[in-house]
Amino acid sequence: MQLLRHFSQQHEDGVCGVATFKELIKLEYPKAFPDELRAMLEFVTMLNAYEEAAATEAKVKQQQVEQLFRAIDADASGCIDEGEFVRELERASEQHGLSAEALVRLFRSKDVDGSGTLDMQEFVELVHDTNPNPNPNPNPNLHPYPNTKPNPNPSPSPSPTPTPNQVHESDLLNHREQILLHGRVG
């Protein structure tokens, strides 16, 4: 991957003397057999696609979190106070089951500067810290080993179940839709 990154950077800078990455691989590994070269190219292509999918998913999730932040920030102050946080998430409590007291504890645990408000960064950390099982493969259609077959009968993964004192990132992002649809509580 490092070779691909250097190649891409040099192409962007206009200083690369090789037209394609395939040519560069051939130059770097002159004794490699055609099958080995093809396997290297397939592997790098798959990793590159995986990284691009991960970056795209992260960008979409960041946009969702920012949209949720703006929806909860009822007074548009650029910060979420404890009341706004509890009010908006308590409305959606039937899905996550958190009491107002649990929401207050969650809020205060992420108010690292003790200001009584969450700025965007603190809120982003709150949302990301509530994700108990981040998906290591952002695109399940990208098989990590392209020339192998996936297991047709995979064992089911246990899905994390929130306890009454937990909220998960998916809960918060799902509540984004409710908050946006139902408007703010004033």
N, C-alpha and C positions, 0 to 999 in steps of 0.2 A: 504494500500500500504506500509505503514511503516513496518508492520509485515512481508510482503513479502520481503522487502529490508533487514531487519535484518536476516530473514531466509536465504536468498541468500548469504549474507555476511558471516554468520556463516558456511554455507556449503563450501564456497570458502576457509575459514580459517581452515576448518576441525574440527570445535568444536561443530557442531550441533548434538544433540543426537536424532533428529527426522529425519526419512528417507524422508518424503514427506511433502509438504506444507499442503496437505489435513489433514494429521495426526496432524499437528500443529494447524490448525483451530479447529479440534475436541478437542484438549487439551485446547485451549484458550476459547472455548465456549462449555463446556461440556453439557449444558442444551439446546443447540440449536437443533431444529428439523432437520431431514435430508433435507427437502426442503430449510430451511434457510441456512444450510451449503452449499448446492449446489448453491444457489443464491450468497452467499458470494464468493465462488470459481469462479463462472462465472463472477462476477463483477470484481474481482481482475485480472482474466485472461484478460478480455476486457481492463481494464486500462493499464495493462502491455503491451498488444499488441499495444495500442494507443501510449504509451510512446516510444516503440521501433520504431514504424512507424514515429513518430515525429523526433526522433533522426536520423533515416536513411535519412529522407527528409532534415533535417538541414545539414547533412554531404554532401549530394549530391549538395545542393544549395551552400554550402561553396566551394566545388570543382569547381562548375561552375563560381563562382565569382572570384576565384583565377585564373582560366583559362582565363577569360575575362581580368583580370588585366595584365597577362603576354602577352596577345594579343595586348592590347593597349600600353603597355610599349615597344615601337618600338626600343629603343636603349638598352633594357635589363639592365637598370640601377638599377632596383629594386624599382623605383619610376616613377610615371606618371607625366610628366610636363603638364602645361596648354595646350601647343600646341598639344601634343600627344592626350590628352583627347578630345579637340575640333575637331581636324582633324578626328579622328576615329569615333566619334559619329555624327559629321556633315555629314559624308558619309551616315549614316543610317537615316538622318533626315526626309526622306520621311515617315517613320513609326511613329516617335514621334513628328515631326513638330517643333522641337526646333531650334531656330536660334543660330548662333554662340554666340551672346551676352547672350542668356539665358544659354547656356552651360558654358560660362565663369563665369556667376553669380553662377551657381550650383557648379562649380569647386571651386571657391573662398570661397563659403559658407562652404565647407567641408575641406578646407586647414587650419585646426585649428591652426597649428603652424606657419603659414605665410611663409613657406619655398618656396612656388611657385611650390611645388610638392605634390602629394598624395602618401603616403606610403600605404602598403597593408591594414593596419588597418583603415586609413582614407577612403580608397576606399571601403572597406567592409561596413563601416558605411554609406557611400554615397548610396551604393546599397540598403542596408537594410532600410535606412531612406526614400527611394523613394517608398517603398511598402505601398500604402494607405490602403490596406485591407488584412492583412495577414490572411491566411486560418487557422481558429482555429482547424479544423479537417484535419490533414495532409493526411489521407487516407479516402476518402469519402465512401469506401466500408465497413469501420468499423462503424457500427451504434452505437451511444453513449449508447443506451439502447437495449441490444441484444434480449430481449424477447418481444419487442414491434415492431409494423410494422411502417415503415416510411410512411409519408403522400404521397399518390399516386399523388396528385395534388399540389405540393408545389408552393407557390407564387414565381415568379422569383425575384431574388435579383438584385437590380440595380447595374450594373457594373460601377465602377468608370471611368469617362472619363477625361483624362488628359487635362488640360487647356494648352494654348500655352506656358506657362511658367513652366510647370511641366514635369518631366520625372518620369516614374515608374520603379520599380525593374524589372517587366516583360519585359519592353522595353529594359533595359540594358542587361538582360540575352538573349533576342532574338537577340540583336545586336552582341552578342558573336559569334553566328553562322555565321553571315555575315562577321564579322571581320576575323574569322578563315578561312572561305572559300575564301575570296577575298584577303587575305594577308594584310600586313600593307601598309599604304600610307607613303612614305618616303620623 
